[in-house]
Each structure stands twice: as C-alpha cells, then as structure tokens.
C-alpha cells in the first residue's frame, strides 16, 4: 500500500473546489462520465492504429446507485490506469502555490475544472470519499485502488479488479443525498450526456407486468450515439429533422424550418438550428439552444455565443473550439466565439433569403410566425439590417405582402404629402380601427397592418432607415392618430373654416359634456372634413401614443407610461348635424351671451391698457410692486380686471354648458365617437343605448 499527499502546494485543495464550484456542483457527473467516455474512445483509437490487439467487447459506460451504501459509481471498459498513471494524473496537480492558485481562479470558477486532473476532482464537491479502482489495458498490468476522503492524504493499493477499465466510486455526502435519488441522476444524465458517442447505461429498462413495474434484462441506454447534427444533410430527410426536434422539445409546435451547420474552417462547428413558432413568447422560449463540446452538454445560456436575437432559435450547436467550462468573460473576449457568432448570423440570413427567393408564397405563409424573430434582429443587431431588411415583409389590411422596396413604390405617388413626406399609414387593430381604415381606403390610400409585439419600436427604426440617404422623408402614422385629411395633407385641401368665435363656442359646449375617463384627457376642436365624413371622430396623438407604448419596452421611458392618454375629439363643421347644432347654439344662447360678450370686450380692452401701463412703469422702476402715483396700484387693478374676466368667462361657459346639457344630440355625438374607439363603457354605455332607442 502507498500513502502520501496529493501534489499541490495549497494546504487543502478540497475546500477551494467546494467554495468556487458550489453553485455548479451538478456538473461533477458530466465530468466523471466525460472522463469515462474519453478513456473508451482512446481504446478504440489505439485499436484502429494497431496499438491494441485485444478485444473491445461491450464498451458501455455504466452508472449505478447503491442507496444503502450511499454510493454513486461510474464504470467504463476503456484504457484504465496503472499505479504510475494514477500517481501522475491524479496525485500530481501542478500549481505553483496557494496564492497563485486562488488568484488565478477568483473570477472564473468554471475554469478550475478545465485544468488537467481537476475534472475528476469535481467529484469531491458532492462526495465525502472517492475511490478509483482501475486496471490498465496494457498486458500484465496490476489492478490498483486509490482512495481519498477529501483531505490531501490518499491511499493507493493493489486491487483484485479483473476487468479492464475504471470504476469511480463516489461516497455521497449527506448534504447532497439527492444525488442518491434515481430521478435526479436520470435528469442529469439526460441533460449532460444524452448525445455522448459511447453508450451510457443507467440501470435496466422497466415494463408494466401484472399491474407492477418490473425491471427487464435490457440496459436502460440514456443517450443517442449518432445525433442528427453529426450526419450529412444529404443523408437526412425532413422527417428526420422534425423527429429530432420533437425529441428535444416534446409538446412544441413543429418548427417552421431549420439550418444544418457544418464548418471545419477557421473553426469547427456542427449543429442544427430550428426556427420555432415564436409569436409572442419573446422571453418564455429563450435559452432553447443547447451548446455541446464534442457531444458533451455545456450550457443552454448561449447569449454570448450567438447574437441576442438568435437566442430565440431552438436547436443544438456543437463545437470543440468552445471549451467545456465556458465563462461569461471568456466568451466575450474569445476570438473563435466571435467568429462563430458572425458565422451563425450569416447562415441564418442566407437561409431566410434562400427560402424567400425559392418559394415566396411559403415564406409569406410563415411570415406571421417569423416576424417577431426578424423584427427583434433588425432592432437589436445592426449587422443584421442589410440582409434582414431584404426579407422583411409588410402586410397590408387586405392581407397582401410586400417587401420594403415594393411597398414604397406602391404608395409613393399617392401618399406623399405637400411637404414631400412619404406617409405610411398603419393600423394595429383591423377590427377596432375598421372605420379609420375604410376612410383611408376611400381616399385611395393603402393601410398596413402592424399588430406585432415589436411593431411600435420597429416603426421608429423604419422611419429612420427608409429616410437615410434620401431627400425624401418617411413618416409612419396610425390611421386613428388624426383626421384623414391631416394625416396626408395635400396642397389642394384648403376648405372653408368656421368663424373663430363660433368654433370656440361649439368646442366649449361639447367640452363641457365630455365624460371623465380615468387617465384620459380630451382636447375638443372643430375642423372642416367634408359633408360626407363622420360628424365627430376621436384621434390620438401619434407621438404620445408611441412614447407610451415604447415605455412598456424600455425601462428608461417609464415616465411616459404614467402620463394620461391624450385624445382629440374633432367635430366636422361640414357635416349637416354639426352645422345645425351650431346654428341652434347661436340662436338659443345669443341673448344670454350678448351682455357677457360686451362685458368681456370692455374688460379685455381695460386689461390691454393696464398691461401697457405696467410695462411702461417697468421701464422706470424695476420693482413692479411699487404704486405708480398717489396710491394708485396698476398691478392690483390688473389682477382685479383679470379676475373679472375669469368670472365672465365662467359665466359664458355655464351658458354654453347649459345648452349642451339640454341637447341630447351633443352627448349622442360624443358617445358615438367614444363607442367607435372602445372608450364607452359601464353606465355611459347603458345610457347611450337607452338614448339611442328613444331617438328612434
């Protein structure tokens, strides 16, 4: 028997391993099984080279549990180790000293395991004692048993193991007793080892017999030796790709299409990436790309390996150029990782372009499922614009699809306003904004349907991109953001405008009857829109609405979300109903308003004179609080005059409000406009229905 201390100059390596790798302790099983697979693959290679002439036999790596003994064992029939090899590869851990060791790995816990020999030592993260029982493939070798209880001291002695290979016996610490549960080990094996190139067996398969679950004699193989990405695309059919997808993501809808990756220069990379039906699950279905290193699972957090928008894809990437134990800082700086990221984005772009060119109809059919993915790419990855914009489609309210260039050509002649702006009209609710869409169509305009999760952010980007390098400016306006005549103003749109005083009185009358809706404010205005247009419409400012919608996507704009919704209630002065109401308003309020208007006229004249006098005094004395002459105070007089004006204005508003209150058609026009925009609810809606019935 040999006893000794592990050759590392730290006083005790094991607390260091547990401290740095505690959060990643489950990867111990991946490391131990990876070592077993490596040992098996090496034996196969030696035989192929003629350096080993013995039989290979069953090369299955076996994982077994013994809850009574509290052990988890991984056994292989690979090359095994001699006592000298154990001493070299297990006992000698080459570090110069404790200080260097701790300093080197203080920011990168995962990298510890990546050093030669420490993959095995990850077993001590969950074990109070570990044993190695090994017999080398070399003729005449003596089996050896090595054991260590988590201190630098080890024991090594001869063993009676008769079969070639290595057993790693882990005596699981009570703190990690869940690793003695069958379901837990099965979960880890499926996560980390499901595509390893050597059979991994965990117990026996079971079957239901006589109402009970019984073990069979057949090994329970948990992995697929030849995953689909290792095959040549020419040897695979569509059903093979779909079957593999179902295995990876049971319960998910079929993918839209896929990309088979296969490159060996300037880096090695294989894999299959699928375009899922992502629709609105922007966050829920991230981290569905699995990263492997030589078929060993590494991570499903691939944000730094592929551009952010491609994390919405599903599938597998396998590259030996990305080490098993990646860290965020490593990924951000490694040149191979950056090359891989650019390559994957190029392959995705090329695949989208080829599908678009080869079968545009099929591409259009998939567009509603694809657009969130492509929109996210356009918004988040500057390098994606050149190719992504070519396969970006715009869908109009009639369900027709156009490329950006095609749509621009379609609307250029008819939807350019008097200032030379090309106006893109759009709707985000074809049903709710039906009336507005129809009005636009009546004018010969095309309306886009932009109801996607990222369309609000995309609109701003398209306005910028479609205007770049051109004298022509592009503007997107939602069809309900203004009256149609003002959305695209033409030079020949001049119409007769109602008298300013009449317009103000009519606006005030309607303003007095606007309902109080929480977090909503209404501005009332009168505008000539044509006798055939609606008598009243409600519009919402494009800018403010867009800012409020953006606040939901960008935390820094949250203050916009707290602001009220701003609406314009626009009365059509050309409509017969509005004209008649205006005539009635003038007729019924004329006598009451006459003395008020006369008083206001005099007060406003006095106000103007007092302001002139005050301004003159400012030139003589910087203090506006100083009385001018013999106790006369201009400021006080001005304040009183302004107070009198307000009193008369209030009186005027009351007269106008009384008219509106007694005129059912005023509230009916308001309710019709509110109803059209989904703003009429509760008691107001009930009252409207009753009033509508009474007016029949």
LINQUI-V380845 format. One record per helix or strand of 2 or more residues. SS is the DSSP state (A for helix, B for strand). FROM is the first residue (numbers start at 1). LEN is the number of residues. If there is no record, write none. Layout:
# LINQUI-V380845
<<SS;FROM;LEN> <SS;FROM;LEN>>
This chain:
# LINQUI-V380845
<<B;2;4> <A;13;12> <A;27;22> <B;61;6> <B;71;6> <A;83;9> <A;98;8> <A;109;6> <A;118;8> <B;127;9> <B;144;5> <B;153;6> <B;165;8> <A;174;7> <A;182;11> <B;200;10> <B;212;10> <A;228;3> <A;233;3> <A;238;11> <B;257;7> <B;269;7> <B;288;6> <B;296;4> <A;308;5> <B;314;5> <A;328;6> <A;335;24> <A;360;21> <A;382;10> <B;393;4> <B;401;3> <A;404;8> <B;421;7> <A;434;9> <B;447;3> <A;455;11> <B;473;6> <A;484;4> <A;500;12> <B;520;8> <B;536;5> <A;542;10> <A;555;8> <B;565;8> <A;576;45> <A;634;28> <A;664;13> <A;682;14>>
